[in-house]
Amino acid sequence: MGTNKSWNPFRYSMPKYMYSGNYTAKGAAGLLNDGGKAREEEAEKAAASMGGSLEAYYWCYGEMDFMMIINVPSEEMAIKFSLHVGASGVFNGKLTPLISVDTMEAATSTELPFIRLPGE
């Protein structure tokens, strides 16, 4: 059996999302009580419960208080996660789909079929 040299396991992995957020006063109080490691552990549990995984978790200062990279099986699951954690009221978050280098390379090296743009 031959090998496919163009096969890349990362090209076919689960969709990746960055979820970042800012704590509310209630959320910051919980963070102070529970500690930072507990938040990472809860993020790992949440990702696993969706059939995914937590790839990275970071604390930030400045515009955001934290950010994480999660791998989840579907866009629907990522949106469900964002809605449920956002409804908690302990932080305000933002879900950002991440695009792989391979996907961007394919998108920038492919011609679109002719489309007449508005005003042309």
HELIX and SHEET records of a PDB file:
HELIX    1   1 PRO A    9  TYR A   12  5                                   4    
HELIX    2   2 ALA A   25  ASP A   34  1                                  10    
HELIX    3   3 GLY A   36  SER A   49  1                                  14    
HELIX    4   4 GLU A   75  GLY A   86  1                                  12    
HELIX    5   5 VAL A  101  THR A  108  1                                   8    
SHEET    1   A 4 SER A  53  TRP A  59  0                                        
SHEET    2   A 4 PHE A  66  ASN A  71 -1                                        
SHEET    3   A 4 LYS A  16  TYR A  23 -1                                        
SHEET    4   A 4 PHE A  91  PRO A  97 -1                                        
END                                                                             
